[in-house]
Amino acid sequence: MGSKIYVGGLPYSATEQQLSDLFAVHGSVTSAKIITDKFTGQSRGFGFVEMSSEAEARAAIAALHGAEMGGRTLTVNEARPQEPRGGGRSFGGERSGGGKRDRW
């Protein structure tokens, strides 16, 4: 387990300082980042916290998973690496039906 933690269900009004303060009760916070929409700058309702040790991260996850913040229930667990995304839309070529279309 790493010391990077995923935090979902954040209130859209939450700040990175509030997120850091919430986790600081359980250990030393290295960083706290709320993910925002790249066009509007609005919070997307989730973020990541890095703790200085795995033991502190485990304690924070155990204490805060299912807790409430701003009327929303938090989902707190170990952060996993982002999976590669697909290449986007396919223009032409295959479709879900194997690429063949019936005329009628």
Jmol script that loads the backbone (N, CA, C; Angstrom):
load data "model"
ATOM      1  N   MET A   1       0.844  -1.185   0.000  1.00  0.00           N
ATOM      2  CA  MET A   1       0.000   0.000   0.000  1.00  0.00           C
ATOM      3  C   MET A   1       0.879   1.234   0.000  1.00  0.00           C
ATOM      4  N   GLY A   2       0.514   2.209  -0.805  1.00  0.00           N
ATOM      5  CA  GLY A   2       1.246   3.462  -0.837  1.00  0.00           C
ATOM      6  C   GLY A   2       0.646   4.459   0.127  1.00  0.00           C
ATOM      7  N   SER A   3       1.212   5.641   0.129  1.00  0.00           N
ATOM      8  CA  SER A   3       0.697   6.664   1.035  1.00  0.00           C
ATOM      9  C   SER A   3      -0.181   7.667   0.304  1.00  0.00           C
ATOM     10  N   LYS A   4      -0.527   7.384  -0.963  1.00  0.00           N
ATOM     11  CA  LYS A   4      -1.416   8.265  -1.716  1.00  0.00           C
ATOM     12  C   LYS A   4      -2.847   7.748  -1.590  1.00  0.00           C
ATOM     13  N   ILE A   5      -3.752   8.646  -1.254  1.00  0.00           N
ATOM     14  CA  ILE A   5      -5.130   8.289  -0.936  1.00  0.00           C
ATOM     15  C   ILE A   5      -6.093   8.995  -1.878  1.00  0.00           C
ATOM     16  N   TYR A   6      -7.067   8.251  -2.389  1.00  0.00           N
ATOM     17  CA  TYR A   6      -8.150   8.812  -3.192  1.00  0.00           C
ATOM     18  C   TYR A   6      -9.276   9.219  -2.249  1.00  0.00           C
ATOM     19  N   VAL A   7      -9.838  10.404  -2.469  1.00  0.00           N
ATOM     20  CA  VAL A   7     -10.957  10.878  -1.659  1.00  0.00           C
ATOM     21  C   VAL A   7     -12.074  11.290  -2.604  1.00  0.00           C
ATOM     22  N   GLY A   8     -13.181  10.553  -2.586  1.00  0.00           N
ATOM     23  CA  GLY A   8     -14.330  10.860  -3.439  1.00  0.00           C
ATOM     24  C   GLY A   8     -15.499  11.339  -2.603  1.00  0.00           C
ATOM     25  N   GLY A   9     -16.463  11.942  -3.263  1.00  0.00           N
ATOM     26  CA  GLY A   9     -17.658  12.434  -2.573  1.00  0.00           C
ATOM     27  C   GLY A   9     -17.442  13.758  -1.878  1.00  0.00           C
ATOM     28  N   LEU A  10     -16.427  14.494  -2.295  1.00  0.00           N
ATOM     29  CA  LEU A  10     -16.156  15.789  -1.669  1.00  0.00           C
ATOM     30  C   LEU A  10     -17.235  16.807  -2.040  1.00  0.00           C
ATOM     31  N   PRO A  11     -17.589  17.682  -1.113  1.00  0.00           N
ATOM     32  CA  PRO A  11     -18.487  18.780  -1.479  1.00  0.00           C
ATOM     33  C   PRO A  11     -17.782  19.642  -2.533  1.00  0.00           C
ATOM     34  N   TYR A  12     -18.534  20.168  -3.461  1.00  0.00           N
ATOM     35  CA  TYR A  12     -17.927  20.965  -4.527  1.00  0.00           C
ATOM     36  C   TYR A  12     -17.324  22.268  -4.003  1.00  0.00           C
ATOM     37  N   SER A  13     -17.713  22.653  -2.811  1.00  0.00           N
ATOM     38  CA  SER A  13     -17.181  23.884  -2.215  1.00  0.00           C
ATOM     39  C   SER A  13     -15.921  23.637  -1.381  1.00  0.00           C
ATOM     40  N   ALA A  14     -15.516  22.391  -1.221  1.00  0.00           N
ATOM     41  CA  ALA A  14     -14.349  22.066  -0.388  1.00  0.00           C
ATOM     42  C   ALA A  14     -13.070  22.653  -0.986  1.00  0.00           C
ATOM     43  N   THR A  15     -12.176  23.071  -0.101  1.00  0.00           N
ATOM     44  CA  THR A  15     -10.889  23.605  -0.537  1.00  0.00           C
ATOM     45  C   THR A  15      -9.783  22.602  -0.222  1.00  0.00           C
ATOM     46  N   GLU A  16      -8.648  22.791  -0.844  1.00  0.00           N
ATOM     47  CA  GLU A  16      -7.512  21.912  -0.578  1.00  0.00           C
ATOM     48  C   GLU A  16      -7.047  22.051   0.865  1.00  0.00           C
ATOM     49  N   GLN A  17      -7.169  23.244   1.431  1.00  0.00           N
ATOM     50  CA  GLN A  17      -6.789  23.446   2.830  1.00  0.00           C
ATOM     51  C   GLN A  17      -7.714  22.653   3.755  1.00  0.00           C
ATOM     52  N   GLN A  18      -9.015  22.658   3.473  1.00  0.00           N
ATOM     53  CA  GLN A  18      -9.956  21.880   4.281  1.00  0.00           C
ATOM     54  C   GLN A  18      -9.664  20.395   4.180  1.00  0.00           C
ATOM     55  N   LEU A  19      -9.332  19.943   2.985  1.00  0.00           N
ATOM     56  CA  LEU A  19      -8.996  18.538   2.777  1.00  0.00           C
ATOM     57  C   LEU A  19      -7.747  18.168   3.566  1.00  0.00           C
ATOM     58  N   SER A  20      -6.748  19.017   3.510  1.00  0.00           N
ATOM     59  CA  SER A  20      -5.507  18.790   4.251  1.00  0.00           C
ATOM     60  C   SER A  20      -5.766  18.759   5.753  1.00  0.00           C
ATOM     61  N   ASP A  21      -6.560  19.691   6.238  1.00  0.00           N
ATOM     62  CA  ASP A  21      -6.877  19.755   7.673  1.00  0.00           C
ATOM     63  C   ASP A  21      -7.633  18.507   8.140  1.00  0.00           C
ATOM     64  N   LEU A  22      -8.534  17.996   7.301  1.00  0.00           N
ATOM     65  CA  LEU A  22      -9.303  16.799   7.638  1.00  0.00           C
ATOM     66  C   LEU A  22      -8.378  15.605   7.857  1.00  0.00           C
ATOM     67  N   PHE A  23      -7.357  15.462   7.007  1.00  0.00           N
ATOM     68  CA  PHE A  23      -6.445  14.328   7.100  1.00  0.00           C
ATOM     69  C   PHE A  23      -5.316  14.559   8.102  1.00  0.00           C
ATOM     70  N   ALA A  24      -4.996  15.799   8.412  1.00  0.00           N
ATOM     71  CA  ALA A  24      -3.892  16.104   9.322  1.00  0.00           C
ATOM     72  C   ALA A  24      -4.130  15.560  10.728  1.00  0.00           C
ATOM     73  N   VAL A  25      -5.377  15.341  11.089  1.00  0.00           N
ATOM     74  CA  VAL A  25      -5.707  14.768  12.392  1.00  0.00           C
ATOM     75  C   VAL A  25      -5.124  13.358  12.514  1.00  0.00           C
ATOM     76  N   HIS A  26      -4.925  12.687  11.371  1.00  0.00           N
ATOM     77  CA  HIS A  26      -4.487  11.286  11.364  1.00  0.00           C
ATOM     78  C   HIS A  26      -3.014  11.114  10.999  1.00  0.00           C
ATOM     79  N   GLY A  27      -2.300  12.209  10.791  1.00  0.00           N
ATOM     80  CA  GLY A  27      -0.878  12.118  10.466  1.00  0.00           C
ATOM     81  C   GLY A  27      -0.411  13.315   9.658  1.00  0.00           C
ATOM     82  N   SER A  28       0.811  13.229   9.212  1.00  0.00           N
ATOM     83  CA  SER A  28       1.434  14.324   8.469  1.00  0.00           C
ATOM     84  C   SER A  28       1.017  14.269   6.997  1.00  0.00           C
ATOM     85  N   VAL A  29       0.397  15.342   6.532  1.00  0.00           N
ATOM     86  CA  VAL A  29      -0.059  15.429   5.151  1.00  0.00           C
ATOM     87  C   VAL A  29       1.049  16.052   4.300  1.00  0.00           C
ATOM     88  N   THR A  30       1.474  15.323   3.271  1.00  0.00           N
ATOM     89  CA  THR A  30       2.505  15.817   2.353  1.00  0.00           C
ATOM     90  C   THR A  30       1.891  16.740   1.312  1.00  0.00           C
ATOM     91  N   SER A  31       0.711  16.345   0.777  1.00  0.00           N
ATOM     92  CA  SER A  31       0.017  17.192  -0.197  1.00  0.00           C
ATOM     93  C   SER A  31      -1.458  16.831  -0.220  1.00  0.00           C
ATOM     94  N   ALA A  32      -2.259  17.806  -0.630  1.00  0.00           N
ATOM     95  CA  ALA A  32      -3.696  17.603  -0.800  1.00  0.00           C
ATOM     96  C   ALA A  32      -4.094  18.330  -2.078  1.00  0.00           C
ATOM     97  N   LYS A  33      -4.757  17.614  -2.982  1.00  0.00           N
ATOM     98  CA  LYS A  33      -5.114  18.190  -4.283  1.00  0.00           C
ATOM     99  C   LYS A  33      -6.551  17.834  -4.619  1.00  0.00           C
ATOM    100  N   ILE A  34      -7.356  18.841  -4.915  1.00  0.00           N
ATOM    101  CA  ILE A  34      -8.723  18.631  -5.389  1.00  0.00           C
ATOM    102  C   ILE A  34      -8.696  18.761  -6.902  1.00  0.00           C
ATOM    103  N   ILE A  35      -9.271  17.791  -7.583  1.00  0.00           N
ATOM    104  CA  ILE A  35      -9.277  17.775  -9.038  1.00  0.00           C
ATOM    105  C   ILE A  35     -10.393  18.692  -9.545  1.00  0.00           C
ATOM    106  N   THR A  36     -10.041  19.546 -10.506  1.00  0.00           N
ATOM    107  CA  THR A  36     -10.998  20.501 -11.051  1.00  0.00           C
ATOM    108  C   THR A  36     -11.191  20.278 -12.543  1.00  0.00           C
ATOM    109  N   ASP A  37     -12.318  20.737 -13.037  1.00  0.00           N
ATOM    110  CA  ASP A  37     -12.614  20.681 -14.467  1.00  0.00           C
ATOM    111  C   ASP A  37     -11.668  21.634 -15.190  1.00  0.00           C
ATOM    112  N   LYS A  38     -11.052  21.167 -16.259  1.00  0.00           N
ATOM    113  CA  LYS A  38     -10.047  21.999 -16.926  1.00  0.00           C
ATOM    114  C   LYS A  38     -10.647  23.192 -17.664  1.00  0.00           C
ATOM    115  N   PHE A  39     -11.921  23.162 -17.954  1.00  0.00           N
ATOM    116  CA  PHE A  39     -12.537  24.281 -18.659  1.00  0.00           C
ATOM    117  C   PHE A  39     -13.177  25.293 -17.712  1.00  0.00           C
ATOM    118  N   THR A  40     -13.889  24.807 -16.685  1.00  0.00           N
ATOM    119  CA  THR A  40     -14.615  25.710 -15.792  1.00  0.00           C
ATOM    120  C   THR A  40     -13.863  26.020 -14.504  1.00  0.00           C
ATOM    121  N   GLY A  41     -12.909  25.165 -14.141  1.00  0.00           N
ATOM    122  CA  GLY A  41     -12.192  25.368 -12.887  1.00  0.00           C
ATOM    123  C   GLY A  41     -12.964  24.901 -11.667  1.00  0.00           C
ATOM    124  N   GLN A  42     -14.169  24.356 -11.865  1.00  0.00           N
ATOM    125  CA  GLN A  42     -14.995  23.879 -10.756  1.00  0.00           C
ATOM    126  C   GLN A  42     -14.491  22.518 -10.269  1.00  0.00           C
ATOM    127  N   SER A  43     -14.660  22.277  -8.991  1.00  0.00           N
ATOM    128  CA  SER A  43     -14.287  20.991  -8.406  1.00  0.00           C
ATOM    129  C   SER A  43     -15.071  19.868  -9.077  1.00  0.00           C
ATOM    130  N   ARG A  44     -14.413  18.723  -9.247  1.00  0.00           N
ATOM    131  CA  ARG A  44     -15.082  17.551  -9.801  1.00  0.00           C
ATOM    132  C   ARG A  44     -15.572  16.625  -8.685  1.00  0.00           C
ATOM    133  N   GLY A  45     -15.370  17.025  -7.423  1.00  0.00           N
ATOM    134  CA  GLY A  45     -15.901  16.254  -6.299  1.00  0.00           C
ATOM    135  C   GLY A  45     -14.990  15.152  -5.792  1.00  0.00           C
ATOM    136  N   PHE A  46     -13.727  15.151  -6.246  1.00  0.00           N
ATOM    137  CA  PHE A  46     -12.783  14.176  -5.713  1.00  0.00           C
ATOM    138  C   PHE A  46     -11.384  14.768  -5.711  1.00  0.00           C
ATOM    139  N   GLY A  47     -10.508  14.104  -4.963  1.00  0.00           N
ATOM    140  CA  GLY A  47      -9.141  14.594  -4.879  1.00  0.00           C
ATOM    141  C   GLY A  47      -8.215  13.516  -4.347  1.00  0.00           C
ATOM    142  N   PHE A  48      -6.977  13.922  -4.085  1.00  0.00           N
ATOM    143  CA  PHE A  48      -5.964  12.994  -3.603  1.00  0.00           C
ATOM    144  C   PHE A  48      -5.199  13.635  -2.460  1.00  0.00           C
ATOM    145  N   VAL A  49      -4.843  12.812  -1.497  1.00  0.00           N
ATOM    146  CA  VAL A  49      -4.048  13.250  -0.351  1.00  0.00           C
ATOM    147  C   VAL A  49      -2.844  12.327  -0.250  1.00  0.00           C
ATOM    148  N   GLU A  50      -1.681  12.894  -0.007  1.00  0.00           N
ATOM    149  CA  GLU A  50      -0.492  12.083   0.244  1.00  0.00           C
ATOM    150  C   GLU A  50      -0.091  12.269   1.695  1.00  0.00           C
ATOM    151  N   MET A  51       0.107  11.136   2.360  1.00  0.00           N
ATOM    152  CA  MET A  51       0.533  11.134   3.758  1.00  0.00           C
ATOM    153  C   MET A  51       2.010  10.760   3.797  1.00  0.00           C
ATOM    154  N   SER A  52       2.683  11.110   4.891  1.00  0.00           N
ATOM    155  CA  SER A  52       4.123  10.872   4.966  1.00  0.00           C
ATOM    156  C   SER A  52       4.494   9.408   5.186  1.00  0.00           C
ATOM    157  N   SER A  53       3.547   8.584   5.661  1.00  0.00           N
ATOM    158  CA  SER A  53       3.860   7.164   5.845  1.00  0.00           C
ATOM    159  C   SER A  53       2.634   6.309   5.521  1.00  0.00           C
ATOM    160  N   GLU A  54       2.896   5.045   5.227  1.00  0.00           N
ATOM    161  CA  GLU A  54       1.806   4.118   4.937  1.00  0.00           C
ATOM    162  C   GLU A  54       0.926   3.880   6.155  1.00  0.00           C
ATOM    163  N   ALA A  55       1.526   3.853   7.335  1.00  0.00           N
ATOM    164  CA  ALA A  55       0.749   3.633   8.565  1.00  0.00           C
ATOM    165  C   ALA A  55      -0.247   4.776   8.779  1.00  0.00           C
ATOM    166  N   GLU A  56       0.193   5.996   8.536  1.00  0.00           N
ATOM    167  CA  GLU A  56      -0.711   7.146   8.677  1.00  0.00           C
ATOM    168  C   GLU A  56      -1.812   7.088   7.619  1.00  0.00           C
ATOM    169  N   ALA A  57      -1.447   6.678   6.401  1.00  0.00           N
ATOM    170  CA  ALA A  57      -2.445   6.568   5.334  1.00  0.00           C
ATOM    171  C   ALA A  57      -3.501   5.533   5.696  1.00  0.00           C
ATOM    172  N   ARG A  58      -3.075   4.384   6.214  1.00  0.00           N
ATOM    173  CA  ARG A  58      -4.026   3.333   6.616  1.00  0.00           C
ATOM    174  C   ARG A  58      -4.952   3.841   7.721  1.00  0.00           C
ATOM    175  N   ALA A  59      -4.389   4.558   8.694  1.00  0.00           N
ATOM    176  CA  ALA A  59      -5.200   5.088   9.799  1.00  0.00           C
ATOM    177  C   ALA A  59      -6.228   6.097   9.284  1.00  0.00           C
ATOM    178  N   ALA A  60      -5.820   6.949   8.353  1.00  0.00           N
ATOM    179  CA  ALA A  60      -6.738   7.949   7.801  1.00  0.00           C
ATOM    180  C   ALA A  60      -7.849   7.278   6.999  1.00  0.00           C
ATOM    181  N   ILE A  61      -7.501   6.273   6.211  1.00  0.00           N
ATOM    182  CA  ILE A  61      -8.511   5.561   5.423  1.00  0.00           C
ATOM    183  C   ILE A  61      -9.522   4.894   6.348  1.00  0.00           C
ATOM    184  N   ALA A  62      -9.032   4.224   7.372  1.00  0.00           N
ATOM    185  CA  ALA A  62      -9.923   3.534   8.313  1.00  0.00           C
ATOM    186  C   ALA A  62     -10.846   4.513   9.027  1.00  0.00           C
ATOM    187  N   ALA A  63     -10.319   5.674   9.380  1.00  0.00           N
ATOM    188  CA  ALA A  63     -11.104   6.647  10.146  1.00  0.00           C
ATOM    189  C   ALA A  63     -12.076   7.445   9.278  1.00  0.00           C
ATOM    190  N   LEU A  64     -11.721   7.729   8.029  1.00  0.00           N
ATOM    191  CA  LEU A  64     -12.505   8.675   7.244  1.00  0.00           C
ATOM    192  C   LEU A  64     -13.399   8.056   6.173  1.00  0.00           C
ATOM    193  N   HIS A  65     -13.188   6.788   5.824  1.00  0.00           N
ATOM    194  CA  HIS A  65     -14.061   6.166   4.827  1.00  0.00           C
ATOM    195  C   HIS A  65     -15.477   6.089   5.394  1.00  0.00           C
ATOM    196  N   GLY A  66     -16.433   6.687   4.691  1.00  0.00           N
ATOM    197  CA  GLY A  66     -17.820   6.701   5.145  1.00  0.00           C
ATOM    198  C   GLY A  66     -18.163   7.899   6.012  1.00  0.00           C
ATOM    199  N   ALA A  67     -17.170   8.721   6.352  1.00  0.00           N
ATOM    200  CA  ALA A  67     -17.435   9.923   7.152  1.00  0.00           C
ATOM    201  C   ALA A  67     -18.155  10.962   6.295  1.00  0.00           C
ATOM    202  N   GLU A  68     -18.720  11.969   6.940  1.00  0.00           N
ATOM    203  CA  GLU A  68     -19.406  13.037   6.222  1.00  0.00           C
ATOM    204  C   GLU A  68     -18.572  14.298   6.203  1.00  0.00           C
ATOM    205  N   MET A  69     -18.668  15.009   5.084  1.00  0.00           N
ATOM    206  CA  MET A  69     -18.049  16.330   4.950  1.00  0.00           C
ATOM    207  C   MET A  69     -19.014  17.184   4.146  1.00  0.00           C
ATOM    208  N   GLY A  70     -19.487  18.240   4.725  1.00  0.00           N
ATOM    209  CA  GLY A  70     -20.410  19.132   4.023  1.00  0.00           C
ATOM    210  C   GLY A  70     -21.683  18.447   3.566  1.00  0.00           C
ATOM    211  N   GLY A  71     -22.163  17.469   4.342  1.00  0.00           N
ATOM    212  CA  GLY A  71     -23.397  16.779   3.997  1.00  0.00           C
ATOM    213  C   GLY A  71     -23.234  15.665   2.977  1.00  0.00           C
ATOM    214  N   ARG A  72     -21.996  15.370   2.583  1.00  0.00           N
ATOM    215  CA  ARG A  72     -21.740  14.295   1.617  1.00  0.00           C
ATOM    216  C   ARG A  72     -20.907  13.202   2.272  1.00  0.00           C
ATOM    217  N   THR A  73     -21.163  11.962   1.895  1.00  0.00           N
ATOM    218  CA  THR A  73     -20.423  10.824   2.432  1.00  0.00           C
ATOM    219  C   THR A  73     -19.150  10.625   1.627  1.00  0.00           C
ATOM    220  N   LEU A  74     -18.024  10.556   2.333  1.00  0.00           N
ATOM    221  CA  LEU A  74     -16.732  10.413   1.674  1.00  0.00           C
ATOM    222  C   LEU A  74     -16.416   8.955   1.357  1.00  0.00           C
ATOM    223  N   THR A  75     -15.792   8.759   0.217  1.00  0.00           N
ATOM    224  CA  THR A  75     -15.212   7.474  -0.152  1.00  0.00           C
ATOM    225  C   THR A  75     -13.709   7.674  -0.070  1.00  0.00           C
ATOM    226  N   VAL A  76     -13.071   6.932   0.821  1.00  0.00           N
ATOM    227  CA  VAL A  76     -11.633   7.113   1.042  1.00  0.00           C
ATOM    228  C   VAL A  76     -10.963   5.752   0.916  1.00  0.00           C
ATOM    229  N   ASN A  77     -10.017   5.638  -0.035  1.00  0.00           N
ATOM    230  CA  ASN A  77      -9.273   4.398  -0.185  1.00  0.00           C
ATOM    231  C   ASN A  77      -7.928   4.656  -0.845  1.00  0.00           C
ATOM    232  N   GLU A  78      -7.141   3.612  -0.931  1.00  0.00           N
ATOM    233  CA  GLU A  78      -5.819   3.741  -1.536  1.00  0.00           C
ATOM    234  C   GLU A  78      -5.959   4.146  -3.001  1.00  0.00           C
ATOM    235  N   ALA A  79      -5.164   5.115  -3.414  1.00  0.00           N
ATOM    236  CA  ALA A  79      -5.197   5.550  -4.809  1.00  0.00           C
ATOM    237  C   ALA A  79      -4.552   4.486  -5.680  1.00  0.00           C
ATOM    238  N   ARG A  80      -5.169   4.210  -6.811  1.00  0.00           N
ATOM    239  CA  ARG A  80      -4.611   3.267  -7.781  1.00  0.00           C
ATOM    240  C   ARG A  80      -4.126   4.059  -8.987  1.00  0.00           C
ATOM    241  N   PRO A  81      -3.153   3.526  -9.705  1.00  0.00           N
ATOM    242  CA  PRO A  81      -2.679   4.231 -10.906  1.00  0.00           C
ATOM    243  C   PRO A  81      -3.813   4.398 -11.917  1.00  0.00           C
ATOM    244  N   GLN A  82      -3.798   5.527 -12.624  1.00  0.00           N
ATOM    245  CA  GLN A  82      -4.821   5.769 -13.622  1.00  0.00           C
ATOM    246  C   GLN A  82      -4.655   4.786 -14.769  1.00  0.00           C
ATOM    247  N   GLU A  83      -5.760   4.183 -15.163  1.00  0.00           N
ATOM    248  CA  GLU A  83      -5.720   3.237 -16.270  1.00  0.00           C
ATOM    249  C   GLU A  83      -5.710   4.007 -17.579  1.00  0.00           C
ATOM    250  N   PRO A  84      -5.015   3.475 -18.585  1.00  0.00           N
ATOM    251  CA  PRO A  84      -4.983   4.170 -19.876  1.00  0.00           C
ATOM    252  C   PRO A  84      -6.376   4.276 -20.464  1.00  0.00           C
ATOM    253  N   ARG A  85      -6.632   5.398 -21.058  1.00  0.00           N
ATOM    254  CA  ARG A  85      -7.934   5.614 -21.680  1.00  0.00           C
ATOM    255  C   ARG A  85      -7.909   5.125 -23.111  1.00  0.00           C
ATOM    256  N   GLY A  86      -9.098   4.896 -23.640  1.00  0.00           N
ATOM    257  CA  GLY A  86      -9.207   4.485 -25.039  1.00  0.00           C
ATOM    258  C   GLY A  86      -8.811   5.632 -25.954  1.00  0.00           C
ATOM    259  N   GLY A  87      -8.646   5.346 -27.198  1.00  0.00           N
ATOM    260  CA  GLY A  87      -8.208   6.347 -28.159  1.00  0.00           C
ATOM    261  C   GLY A  87      -9.294   7.308 -28.588  1.00  0.00           C
ATOM    262  N   GLY A  88     -10.437   7.269 -27.955  1.00  0.00           N
ATOM    263  CA  GLY A  88     -11.517   8.167 -28.344  1.00  0.00           C
ATOM    264  C   GLY A  88     -12.469   7.479 -29.301  1.00  0.00           C
ATOM    265  N   ARG A  89     -13.154   8.282 -30.059  1.00  0.00           N
ATOM    266  CA  ARG A  89     -14.139   7.739 -30.994  1.00  0.00           C
ATOM    267  C   ARG A  89     -13.458   7.094 -32.189  1.00  0.00           C
ATOM    268  N   SER A  90     -14.164   6.148 -32.721  1.00  0.00           N
ATOM    269  CA  SER A  90     -13.723   5.525 -33.957  1.00  0.00           C
ATOM    270  C   SER A  90     -14.612   6.074 -35.058  1.00  0.00           C
ATOM    271  N   PHE A  91     -14.020   6.703 -36.039  1.00  0.00           N
ATOM    272  CA  PHE A  91     -14.794   7.260 -37.139  1.00  0.00           C
ATOM    273  C   PHE A  91     -14.748   6.279 -38.294  1.00  0.00           C
ATOM    274  N   GLY A  92     -15.895   5.668 -38.554  1.00  0.00           N
ATOM    275  CA  GLY A  92     -15.945   4.657 -39.599  1.00  0.00           C
ATOM    276  C   GLY A  92     -15.443   3.347 -39.052  1.00  0.00           C
ATOM    277  N   GLY A  93     -15.166   2.408 -39.910  1.00  0.00           N
ATOM    278  CA  GLY A  93     -14.600   1.152 -39.438  1.00  0.00           C
ATOM    279  C   GLY A  93     -15.605   0.317 -38.693  1.00  0.00           C
ATOM    280  N   GLU A  94     -15.136  -0.363 -37.678  1.00  0.00           N
ATOM    281  CA  GLU A  94     -15.968  -1.338 -36.984  1.00  0.00           C
ATOM    282  C   GLU A  94     -17.008  -0.705 -36.077  1.00  0.00           C
ATOM    283  N   ARG A  95     -18.083  -1.424 -35.951  1.00  0.00           N
ATOM    284  CA  ARG A  95     -19.131  -1.074 -35.002  1.00  0.00           C
ATOM    285  C   ARG A  95     -19.344  -2.270 -34.102  1.00  0.00           C
ATOM    286  N   SER A  96     -20.220  -2.134 -33.143  1.00  0.00           N
ATOM    287  CA  SER A  96     -20.431  -3.222 -32.198  1.00  0.00           C
ATOM    288  C   SER A  96     -20.945  -4.490 -32.877  1.00  0.00           C
ATOM    289  N   GLY A  97     -21.534  -4.375 -34.057  1.00  0.00           N
ATOM    290  CA  GLY A  97     -22.055  -5.536 -34.757  1.00  0.00           C
ATOM    291  C   GLY A  97     -21.026  -6.178 -35.680  1.00  0.00           C
ATOM    292  N   GLY A  98     -19.751  -5.982 -35.406  1.00  0.00           N
ATOM    293  CA  GLY A  98     -18.717  -6.579 -36.232  1.00  0.00           C
ATOM    294  C   GLY A  98     -18.444  -5.791 -37.502  1.00  0.00           C
ATOM    295  N   GLY A  99     -18.994  -4.592 -37.598  1.00  0.00           N
ATOM    296  CA  GLY A  99     -18.733  -3.750 -38.748  1.00  0.00           C
ATOM    297  C   GLY A  99     -19.665  -3.984 -39.909  1.00  0.00           C
ATOM    298  N   LYS A 100     -20.587  -4.913 -39.791  1.00  0.00           N
ATOM    299  CA  LYS A 100     -21.511  -5.214 -40.891  1.00  0.00           C
ATOM    300  C   LYS A 100     -22.889  -4.685 -40.548  1.00  0.00           C
ATOM    301  N   ARG A 101     -23.529  -4.128 -41.538  1.00  0.00           N
ATOM    302  CA  ARG A 101     -24.876  -3.607 -41.333  1.00  0.00           C
ATOM    303  C   ARG A 101     -25.822  -4.289 -42.303  1.00  0.00           C
ATOM    304  N   ASP A 102     -26.967  -4.674 -41.801  1.00  0.00           N
ATOM    305  CA  ASP A 102     -27.999  -5.197 -42.691  1.00  0.00           C
ATOM    306  C   ASP A 102     -28.657  -4.026 -43.414  1.00  0.00           C
ATOM    307  N   ARG A 103     -28.981  -4.266 -44.626  1.00  0.00           N
ATOM    308  CA  ARG A 103     -29.569  -3.197 -45.425  1.00  0.00           C
ATOM    309  C   ARG A 103     -31.019  -2.929 -45.003  1.00  0.00           C
ATOM    310  N   TRP A 104     -31.729  -3.944 -44.553  1.00  0.00           N
ATOM    311  CA  TRP A 104     -33.130  -3.775 -44.220  1.00  0.00           C
ATOM    312  C   TRP A 104     -33.305  -3.879 -42.777  1.00  0.00           C
TER     313      TRP A 104
END
end "model"
wireframe off; spacefill off
backbone 0.3
color backbone group
